Amino acid sequence: MKERNENIRYALLISLNTMMLCSGLGFTTYYLLDAQIEDSDIGILIAVSCLLAVLLQQVFGRAVDSGRAEGKKLLIFLDVIMILSAIFVLFVDSSFVKAVIFGLLLCLTLTMQPILNAFTFFYQSHGVAVNYGIARGCGSLSFAIMSIIIGFLTVHFGSVIVPLSYLVFCAAFCWVTISMPNLRGNTSNTHSTKTLQLSQFPAFGWMLAGLSLVMIFHNSVMMYFIRVVENVGGDSGDLGLALAIAAVVEIPALFLYTRIKGNTPSKIFLAISGVAFFAKAALFLLASQIWIIFAVQLMQFLSYAVAVGARVYYVNETFSAAYQVTAQAYVVATETIGIVLGSILGGFIVQLGGVNALLWFGTITAFLGMLSMIYSANYKVR
């Protein structure tokens, strides 16, 4: 395997999966509203899809770790289902069927992620240095670019662009995956029949709890960020600028993570990201002008971007090869939990208590998450 070619191939896989999320999370609400689906039903659909993805991540992760499934073939299988689903939805008129299919597409897109993350260390075990930070940075850049392109195309050609874009991304993903080397035993050369028990890894359990809490804060605020912006006198134009600032500062952090990290354990960087999440939440709460919101968005570098980069390497540093995919599935599940609970609780709190109640909730949640992550990073095995 040529290192340069595998880095390009891996970055393409991560980028294409992120593009799927662009269609699956960024434009699903727009598509389903156009299909006459109610807002509340869309929220339930996304929550159910994410929860199902958490279960499938565990099932498939253990199957790959135990040697009962091959990562490459599993990804192709999932992707073929997605391609057929995206084609089918182009020819149906039923709003219910469209909703179910898009729920399936989102679920399977999320299910792929822990397997993709673990490929980094398959390459490593075969002497090929693949940089996850750069690959994930390419994913963030791809998400930003495709958001603009899909948004532009939907204005001119309508909501049909959303499933069409999903179809294109899935087809390209399948082509790249087929070209990959054999991935049997992608995290281990030996097959394990043991199950990862969180009770045996208390520090990991505390880190998962902390990551889940900060992701609940992150997603509860981001889902209703327009409300936060309007609360300080901003508008949709300011919202776009605030999101762009976060996207721009996120990319270099992901590209440079491995250089910044050096020999420092990734758990330290996760604890730092926890502190940054809490600081971000507190500053959102205190913000009284739109320029403060813009300034706070610069902290995306130390909060979300560092967390995304560090969590993959943290698993590699914490677990033996036999547990890699299962552990990655647990870590990816924290973001899925954040999406589910953040969207449901955030909407409920905004409706009942307004924006300030949401920001207080976010600050308290981020504070508890920070404490849990710091405790995990300093946990001593007795």
Buried (B, 14 or more C-beta within 10 A) or exposed (E): EEEEEBBBBBBBBBBBBBBBBBBBBBBBBBBBEBBEBEEEEBBBBBBBBBBBBBEBBBEBBBBBBBBEBBBBEBBBBBBEBBBEBBBEBEEEEEBEEBBBBBBBBBBBBBBBBBBBBBBBBBBBBEEBEBBBBBBBBBBBBBBBBBBEBBBEBBEEEEBBBBBBBBBBBBBBBBEBBEEBBEBBBBBBEEEBEEEBEEEEBBBBBBBBBBBBBBBBBBBBBBBBBBBBBBBBEBEEEBBEBBBBBBBBBBBEBBBBBBEEBEEEBBBBBBBBBBBBBBBBBBBBBEBEEBEBBBEBBEBBBBBBBBBBBBBBBBBBEBBEBBBBBBBBBBBBBBBBBBBBBBBBBBBBBBEEEEBEBBBBBBBBBBBBBBBBBBBBBEBEEE
